[in-house]
Amino acid sequence: MTAQNLQLRFEARMRELLVMLPYDLKVLFAVMTDANLSLEARQLATGAVIYCLSPSDPIPDSMGVVGFADDVVVVRLSLARLQEMSEEGFSDYPTRFGEQFAPLDDDITLLREYLGESVGWVDDRLGRLHEMKYKGQTVTTYVSDEEMGQRLYEEGLAFTTDYEIDEETATKLSGEAVLEAFTKVFKVENQRKRQ
């Protein structure tokens, strides 16, 4: 496959995933509140939600469609990691949320092929999502405190209601701009590791 064909495939699928982001978040909220799942799984889902809601992620949402591309990648990789955890209580999720899980393996392959090593910073973040804070509260607080979890859910509901990316807006996505943004963050993160 040529680089141009790969870019076109990435752009087409990323545009679809941008529109689907609110639905992916619903899966993460279901995991977050599922007492049949491990604390680790629930923290991963909650951290991914917080990442999306946070205005200060590495590629800010103020950048328009490009600013939401990292949210999509974090969410899709989080869903894949949850699936890899193979928890008994999670086994029905791919069936319950077929639209999110059926194309997941192909999505991850495409994201990794197109973004290359620049997706490495997202992999690093996934391992630390459980350490995130949002509005002064930890991931564990949102998981273990029902009232705080409800507040986070309401914030997520507001996010999905106000979410500005529709099919028309998504057509503005440029694969080159996404790759450039991911590469920039990857370089910054690598410099931080070296210090």
Residue pairs with C-beta under 8 A, 6 or more apart in sequence:
1 9
6 113
6 114
7 114
7 175
7 176
8 175
9 110
9 114
10 110
10 111
10 113
10 114
10 175
10 178
11 173
11 174
11 175
13 107
13 110
14 69
14 72
14 170
14 173
14 175
14 178
15 167
15 170
15 171
15 173
16 170
17 24
17 72
17 76
17 107
18 65
18 68
18 69
18 72
18 165
18 170
18 173
19 165
19 166
19 167
19 170
20 99
20 100
21 52
21 68
21 71
21 72
21 75
21 163
21 165
22 159
22 160
22 163
23 99
23 100
24 72
24 75
24 76
24 79
24 100
25 49
25 52
25 75
25 156
25 159
25 160
26 97
26 160
27 45
27 79
27 93
27 97
27 100
28 45
28 46
28 48
28 49
28 75
28 78
28 79
29 45
29 49
29 153
29 156
30 93
30 96
30 97
31 37
31 41
31 42
31 44
31 45
31 82
31 90
31 93
32 42
32 45
32 46
32 49
32 142
32 143
32 149
32 152
32 153
33 42
33 149
33 153
34 41
34 42
34 89
36 88
36 89
37 87
37 89
37 90
38 85
38 87
39 140
39 143
40 85
40 130
41 82
41 85
41 87
41 90
42 143
43 129
43 130
43 139
43 140
43 143
44 78
44 81
44 82
44 126
44 129
44 130
45 78
45 82
46 129
46 130
46 139
46 142
46 143
46 152
47 78
47 128
47 129
47 130
47 131
47 132
47 139
48 74
48 75
48 78
48 129
49 152
49 156
50 129
50 132
50 133
50 134
50 139
50 142
50 152
51 57
51 71
51 74
51 125
51 129
51 132
52 71
52 74
52 75
52 156
52 159
53 134
53 152
53 155
53 156
53 159
54 132
54 134
55 61
55 62
57 70
57 71
58 70
58 121
58 185
58 188
58 189
59 66
59 67
59 69
59 70
59 181
59 182
59 185
60 67
61 67
61 68
61 71
63 181
64 172
65 165
65 169
65 170
65 172
65 173
66 173
66 174
66 177
66 178
66 181
68 165
69 173
69 178
69 181
69 182
70 122
70 181
70 182
70 185
73 111
73 115
73 119
73 122
73 182
74 122
74 125
74 126
74 129
76 104
76 107
76 108
76 111
77 108
77 111
77 122
77 123
77 126
78 126
78 129
79 100
79 101
79 104
80 104
80 105
80 108
81 126
82 90
82 93
83 90
83 93
83 94
83 101
83 104
93 101
94 101
94 102
111 119
112 119
114 175
114 179
115 178
115 179
115 182
117 186
118 179
118 182
118 183
118 185
118 186
119 182
119 186
120 186
120 189
121 182
121 185
121 186
121 189
121 190
122 182
124 189
129 139
130 139
130 140
131 138
131 139
132 138
132 139
133 139
134 142
134 152
137 148
141 148
142 148
142 149
142 151
142 152
143 149
